[in-house]
Amino acid sequence: MLLMFGALLCGITYWSSRASREKDWHYWGVLALLFLFLSLDENIQFHEKIAEHLTPALPTDLNGFIHWSWVVPYSVLIVAAGLFFISFVLRLPMLTRRLFLISGLVFVTGAFGLELLEGYFFKLYGLDHIINKLLYCIEELLEMWAVILFLYALLDYMNAKRIQLSFGRELHQPQL
């Protein structure tokens, strides 16, 4: 749900920055699509389906580190996204830039770094071992904390840019 909210906020920022003809408006649209993809992937486990097909094709699992083989193609996507967004992020206001970078680092550490360790310990001890259970909890905690930090940074940015939303209709007094 948090990722979908991130997609919504990035989409709103996209429309606002596009309407005001800001230089980097298209980056917000790509960010919105990226968060939409991550939200859908989290719900339908698309990365797990990739792993089902990729794992048998790999010559090794590197002692379990890439047992969850979806990390291979997703790491390529992370590098590509990093290269695509770096100039944009560097042009953001200092607080937004710092929070975006920290949240991205925390998310990648949780989603990928701990996934690599989980695969290693899975191979050693199995899925139900206490180490894997702890790593899984820490992984999810880091991912959620990273998204919350990103949302905070984005809301702060939207506030600084005076991007406002209003929901509902104005109530009009009936005229007699």
VENPE-V675254 format. One record per residue. N is the residue number from 1. RES is the residue in one letter. SS is DSSP state (@ for helix, = for strand, . for the rest). D_LAST is the distance of its C-alpha to the last C-alpha in Angstrom with 2 decimals. Layout:
N_RES_SS_D_LAST / N_RES_SS_D_LAST
This chain:
1_M_._45.66 / 2_L_@_46.39 / 3_L_@_47.88 / 4_M_@_44.83 / 5_F_@_42.64 / 6_G_@_45.11 / 7_A_@_44.73 / 8_L_@_40.93 / 9_L_@_41.21 / 10_C_@_43.91 / 11_G_@_41.81 / 12_I_@_38.86 / 13_T_@_41.36 / 14_Y_@_42.82 / 15_W_@_39.57 / 16_S_@_38.78 / 17_S_@_42.33 / 18_R_@_42.53 / 19_A_@_39.33 / 20_S_._40.74 / 21_R_._44.13 / 22_E_._46.12 / 23_K_._49.79 / 24_D_._49.96 / 25_W_@_46.80 / 26_H_@_48.87 / 27_Y_@_50.48 / 28_W_@_47.17 / 29_G_@_46.78 / 30_V_@_50.30 / 31_L_@_49.66 / 32_A_@_46.59 / 33_L_@_48.76 / 34_L_@_51.57 / 35_F_@_49.40 / 36_L_@_48.01 / 37_F_@_51.62 / 38_L_@_52.71 / 39_S_@_49.88 / 40_L_@_50.81 / 41_D_@_54.49 / 42_E_@_53.97 / 43_N_@_52.30 / 44_I_@_54.52 / 45_Q_._57.71 / 46_F_@_58.53 / 47_H_@_61.15 / 48_E_@_62.96 / 49_K_@_63.20 / 50_I_@_64.71 / 51_A_@_67.24 / 52_E_@_68.31 / 53_H_@_69.47 / 54_L_@_70.66 / 55_T_@_72.73 / 56_P_@_75.43 / 57_A_@_75.78 / 58_L_._76.52 / 59_P_._80.21 / 60_T_._79.64 / 61_D_._77.00 / 62_L_._78.61 / 63_N_._79.60 / 64_G_._76.15 / 65_F_._74.21 / 66_I_._72.63 / 67_H_._72.72 / 68_W_._68.95 / 69_S_._69.61 / 70_W_@_66.01 / 71_V_@_66.56 / 72_V_@_68.79 / 73_P_@_66.28 / 74_Y_@_63.42 / 75_S_@_65.56 / 76_V_@_66.00 / 77_L_@_62.22 / 78_I_@_61.84 / 79_V_@_64.36 / 80_A_@_62.69 / 81_A_@_59.25 / 82_G_@_60.81 / 83_L_@_62.39 / 84_F_@_59.20 / 85_F_@_56.97 / 86_I_@_59.44 / 87_S_@_58.76 / 88_F_@_54.99 / 89_V_@_55.32 / 90_L_@_57.63 / 91_R_@_55.02 / 92_L_._52.34 / 93_P_._51.79 / 94_M_@_54.60 / 95_L_@_52.73 / 96_T_@_51.10 / 97_R_@_54.47 / 98_R_@_56.34 / 99_L_@_53.92 / 100_F_@_53.84 / 101_L_@_57.65 / 102_I_@_58.08 / 103_S_@_55.65 / 104_G_@_57.38 / 105_L_@_60.79 / 106_V_@_59.80 / 107_F_@_58.27 / 108_V_@_61.35 / 109_T_@_63.64 / 110_G_@_61.94 / 111_A_@_61.42 / 112_F_@_64.76 / 113_G_@_67.11 / 114_L_@_66.76 / 115_E_@_66.71 / 116_L_@_70.15 / 117_L_@_71.44 / 118_E_@_69.99 / 119_G_@_71.93 / 120_Y_@_75.08 / 121_F_@_74.84 / 122_F_@_73.81 / 123_K_@_77.07 / 124_L_@_79.02 / 125_Y_@_77.48 / 126_G_._74.97 / 127_L_._71.22 / 128_D_._71.14 / 129_H_._73.12 / 130_I_@_71.57 / 131_I_@_71.85 / 132_N_@_69.73 / 133_K_@_67.16 / 134_L_@_66.93 / 135_L_@_66.78 / 136_Y_@_63.99 / 137_C_@_61.94 / 138_I_@_62.60 / 139_E_@_61.75 / 140_E_@_58.34 / 141_L_@_57.69 / 142_L_@_58.58 / 143_E_@_56.42 / 144_M_@_53.34 / 145_W_@_54.01 / 146_A_@_54.42 / 147_V_@_51.13 / 148_I_@_49.29 / 149_L_@_50.99 / 150_F_@_50.02 / 151_L_@_46.37 / 152_Y_@_46.46 / 153_A_@_48.04 / 154_L_@_45.53 / 155_L_@_42.51 / 156_D_@_44.17 / 157_Y_@_44.75 / 158_M_@_41.16 / 159_N_@_40.02 / 160_A_@_42.51 / 161_K_._41.31 / 162_R_._37.66 / 163_I_._36.90 / 164_Q_._33.62 / 165_L_._31.82 / 166_S_._28.32 / 167_F_._27.33 / 168_G_._24.09 / 169_R_._20.71 / 170_E_._18.44 / 171_L_._15.50 / 172_H_._12.19 / 173_Q_._9.22 / 174_P_._6.41 / 175_Q_._3.76 / 176_L_._0.00
